[in-house]
Amino acid sequence: MIYKNGFLAVASMVLLAGCSTQAAQAGKSAKSCAERLQFAQKANDFASRNFIKNYSSDLKGAEAQLFLIQEKGPGSFSANYNVAERDYADNLQAANAAGCDTAAYPLSPIAEFKQQLGRLKAAQ
């Protein structure tokens, strides 16, 4: 009897967890095109602000950081860029699947970092 009650409790938790996961996924896919564009803009702003704050006058440091980002280095800075890049790509893919016009989307976080680095090189 104890095993039966324990099994029912575990089965109920699994069922509820599955339902909440499906609801969360449905909520993710229900984002509007405007919300997806806003997400892309925030990801780009994150990259731009972080570059300016940390590397606006440090060409060698920016080049080293780009290497770490591209190689998925262990540091928190490169990890944050890679997470932002993955989230941006997932958002872009979902926007395209939903039929959103993505022509006005800004650069991805890593592409923004590269563009800022190019501007820094050109200025020196």
Secondary structure, 3 states (H helix, E strand, C coil): CHHHHHHHHHHHHHHHHHHHHHHHHHHHHCCCHHHHHHHHHHHHHHHHHHHHHHHCCCHHHHHHHHHHHHCCCCCHHHHHHHHHHHHHHHHHHHHHHCCCCCCCCCCCHHHHHHHHHHHHHHHC
